[in-house]
C-alpha cells in the first residue's frame, strides 16, 4: 500500500487510556470502521487491523502525536521526524513513546504505507508571545521551554463546527472552548485562532483532570524531595497518575463515579467542587484575556455528557452574560443558554479522528 489521496485513511488517536481507531473514505465524514482499544491491547492492534476488511482499502495512516514543539502543521513521518519525536519523549513520557511504537509497528509490517503526524500542539502556534512565554531564565527558551497547549485536534474541529452551526461571525468572535474529559483544558479564541490555553509545556498543567494535578506550586517538588525523599520520577508519576479527581476523591478519576457518590462521600463532593471551581476560574480568566465573551462551548466526555458539571461551572459567570436554560442543559441540547443570555453556550461533540483524516488528505494532496 502507498499514500494515495483517493484511498481510505486509517486514523489512530492514542490517548491516556486507549486508542481510537477509525477508517474514513475521501470526502466523507462517516466512518467505515470505528473501534477503541485499551492501551494494554496495543501489541495486537496491527494484527487486528489486518483482519478487518476495511484495512484493505487504506492508503495512508494519520496519527495523533501529542507534542510537536514549534511545528504548526501536520507532516509526513520520516526517519528524521521520528528521531526528533524520540528526543521529545522526556517531555511527555506517558504519550510519545507509545505513539512512536504504533508508528514503528506499522512501518515494520507495511513499510510502503504513508504515515502522517498530526500534532496536538499545532493549533496553539497562533498564541501571541506573551501567552507562550514562561517566567523562567531566558536560556531555557533555547531548549524549547515555553507554553505549547494541547487538545489542538479537538479545538480545530470545534471551531470548524461552531462556524458550521452558528456562522462565521460566531466562530470569529470571543470564544472559550472547554474540552473536559479525562484530560481537560480550555482555550481562548479570537478570529477563530488560539490566543491562550490552560495547558502549558506538558499536558499535566492547567486545569485539574481525572488523574493529573493541573497547575501546582513549583516548590512542592523540592518540599516532597526533602520531607518524603520523593524522586523526580515519583513526583511525575504522582502528578500524572495519582492526582486530580482521583487524588482528591481517593476513589476514582471518573466524573461519573464521583457524581454517583457525591451525596454520600464528602471526598467525591470536594473533588467535583474543585474541578468546577477551577474550570469557572479559567473561563473567567480567558474572558479577561479576550476582553469579553461571546460563546462558550463544552466538549469532551464530561463537557458533552454531564449537565450537572456544566451547570456548576456556569453558575457564577452571570456577570459575563452567561445564563443557562436548565431544561436544554439537562437534555444535552446543542444550545443550552437561555433565550436572553448575552453569551451563547453550546455543547458540541468533538471529532478528533475526522480532523486527523482531513489533515492526512491535505498532506497527501500537497505531496502528490
N, C-alpha and C positions, 0 to 999 in steps of 0.2 A: 504494500500500500504506500502511496505517496501523497503529499499535500496537494489537494485539488479543491479549489473554491466551489466546485459544483457537487462535491460529495458531502456526506454527512459528517458532523463534528461530534466527537465524544468530549464531554466536559467532566473534569474531576475536581470537585470542590472539597478539599481536605480541611476539616475544621478541628476543633479541640477534641471532640469525642467521636467523630465519624467522618465518612467520606460519602458525599453525594455524587452519584454517577448519573449522567443523562446523555442522550443522543438526540441531536437536533438535525433537521433537514434544512437545506438552504432556503432562506426566505420565510421560514415557518417559526412560530413561537411555541407550538405544542411539542411535546417530547415523544420521540419514538420509543425511548427506553428511559426509565427512571427507577433508581434503586439507591438505598442508603446502607452503607456498611459500617459496622463498628471498626474502630482503628485496629483492634487486635485481629480482625479478619483480613487486613490488608495483604498479607503474604499470598492469599489465594485469589486476590482480586483479578489479576490478569488471566488466570485460568478460567474464572467465572465469565469474564468478558468474552473470551474466545469461544465460549459455548453458546453465546447469545446470537441469534440470527441477525440482530441489528448491527453487530460489530462488523459484519462483512461489508457493510456499506460505508464504514468510517474512513474518511480521507485525512483527518488530522485530529489532534487532541489539544484541548485547552486546559491549562492548569491554573487554579487559583494559587498564586505564590504570595505569601503573606507580606514579605518585605522586598522592596526593590530599590531601597535607598533613594537616590535622586532621579530615578527613571520616571518618565512621565507618560509612557505608553507601553502597550504590550509588545513583546519581542519574540521572534523565533528562538527556540532554545538551541544553543550551540555549546561546544565544549568550553569555550571561553566564558559564556554566561554561567554554565554550571560551576566552573571554578570560582567565579565571583559569588555565587549563591552559597557555596560551601564556606567561603570566607566570612559570610554574613551570619552563619549558623549560630555563633555565640550570642548574637543579639536576641534571637528568638529560637532557643534550643528546643522548645516544645513543638515547633511548627516546621521550620525549614528542613531539618534532616529528614523528617517524614515525607515532606513534599518532594524532596530531591530523590528519595528512594523510589517513589512512584514513577517519577520521570525516568530514572535509570532502569527500572524493571521493564518498562515499555520499550525503552531503547534496545535492551538486550533481545527481547522477543520479536520486536518489529522495528528494526533499525532504519527502514526507509520511511516510516511514519513520521510526518512532520509534527512537532510539538511546539506549543506557544505558551509562554509565561504571561499571565495576566496579574499584574501586581496590585495588591490591595492598598498600597500606599500611593499609587499614581494619581488618583483623583484629587489628593490634597496638595499636589505640587503647585496649585494656584494660590495657596495661602501666602499672604504677604510675609516679608521677612520678620516683622515684629511678632507674628504668630508662630514662626518656626524657631526663633532663637530661644536658647536656654540660658539662664543666667549663670553660666559656668565660665572658666577660663577660656579665652578665645582659641587657644591652641587645640582644644578638643574639637573645634569645628573641622579641622583638617582630617579628623578621624571619622567624620560623618555624624558627630553627636549633635542632633537637633531634633525638633518635634516633626514627626512624619505623619501620624494619623493612620488609621486602618479602617476596615469595613468599606473601603472605597468602591468595591464592585457593587455592594448593596446600594450605596449612595448614588452611584451612577444610574442604576435602574430607577431609584426612587425619584430623582429629579426628572428623568425622561417620562416616567409615568405620571408625575404631577403635571407636567406640561400637557400630556395627552388628555387627562381627565379634567383639568382645571384651566388650561390655557397657558399660553406663553407668558402673559403678564404675571400670573401667579408663580410660575417657575422662576421668573427673573426677579421676584420680589425678595423681601426679607424672610428667609425660610430657616427653620430649625428642623432637622431630621433626627429622629431618635430611633436608632437601631438597638432594640432592647431584647436580648436573649441571654444565653449562657455567657456569651461575650457581649458587652454592652458599651455603646458610645453614642455621642451626639455630635452633630456637625452643624455649623452655621454657614448658610449660603446666601450670596447676593449675586444677581445676574446669572444664576444657575451654576456658580462656581464656589468651591470651598474657600472660606476666608478664615475658618478656625474649626478645631475639632477637639474633643476631650482626650483622646488617646495621644500619646507623645512618641518618645523614642522606641518604646516597645508596647505591645498590646496589654501589658499588665497595668498600665497607667490610666488615669482618668476616673470615670465613674466606677464604683464597686460593681462586681459582677457575680456570676454564680460561685466561682471558687477563687477569683482574683481580687486582690485588695483594692485596686484602683490607687489613687494618689495617697501616699503616706509620707510622713516625715522622714527625710533622708537620714537624719540622725539615729533613727530606730535601728538600722543595721549595725552601727557601731555599738549602740547600747546593748543589743542582744549578743553581740560578739563578746563584749566584756562580761556581761552578767550570766549569760546562758552558754557561753562558748559556742555560739551558733556560727557555722561556717558560711561563706558566701553562697555555696551550693544549697545548704539547708535553708537559708533565708529566701533564696529564689524559689525553692520548692514551696515554702510556706506561703509566700506572696501569690504564687500562681495556682496552687492546688488546695490550700487549706484555709483560705481567707474568704472575703466576700460574704455572700449569703450563707455559705457553708460554715465559715468561721464564726459568724455572729450567732447563727441559729444552733450550731453544734449538731445539726441533724441532717441537713440537706442543702444543696445549692440549687435545687429546682424550685422555682417560684410556685408551681402548682402544689407541691408538697407543703410548702410553708403556708400558703393560703388555707389549705385544709386543716392545718394545725393551729392557725393563728388564735382562735378563740380559747384554746386550752393550754397553749405553750407561749409564755412571755418571750422566750428567746426567738421563736419564729416571728412573733409580732414585732419585736425590735428590729429584726433583720429586714422585714418588709418596710417598716417605717424609715429606716436608714437609707434603703435603696430609693424610695420615693422622694425623700428629702434631698438627697444628692442629685437626683435627676431634675428636680424642680430648681435647684440652685444652678445647675449647668444651663438649664433653659433660660433662666433669668440673666445669667452672665452673657450668654450669646445674644440675647435681645439687646443688652447694653453694647456689645461689640457691633451689632448691626444697626443700632440707632432706632430700634423698634422691632416689632414682629408682625408679620402678615399671615404666615402659615406655619403651623406645627404639624408634623407628620410622625405618626407612630408606626414602627415596623419591627420585624423580628418576632421570635416566638412569644415573648412577653408582650411586646407592643401591639401585636396583631390579635392576641387571644385573651388578654387579661383586662377586662373592663375596670375592675376594682383598682388596678395599678394605674391605669390611665387617669381615672378619676382623682386619685390621691395626688398624682403628680400635678395635675391641672389646678387642684384646689390650692389657692394662694397666688395663682397667676392672673387673678381677675384684674389686677392693676395694669396688666399688659393688654387687656381686652379679651382674655380667654374665658369663654362661658360654654360649658358643655350642655348638650341635650342628653339627659340621663337615659331616656329610652333608646336613643340611637346608639349611645355608648354601650349599653347593655347588650344590644343586638350586634355589636361589632360592625356597625354600618360604615360605609365608605367615608361619610362625613358625620362627625359626632359633635360638632359645635352647634350651639343654639342658633336660631334664625337671626337674632340680634347681635351675635358675637362679632366684635371687631376683628378677631383673629379666626381664620378658618382652621379647624382642627380635623385632621384626616387620619384614616387608617389605610395603609397601602401594603399589600402583601409583596414582599421583596422577592426578587428572582435573580440571584447572582449567577446561576447557571446560564440563563439567557444572555446576560452581559458577556460572559466568557465566550459563548458560541459566536455572538456577533463580532467580538474582538478578533477571534480566530479568522473568521471570514475576511475581515478587513486586512489583517496581516497577510493572508494568503493572496488576496487580490493585489495588494501592493507589491508582492514579490513575484507575481506571475509575469 
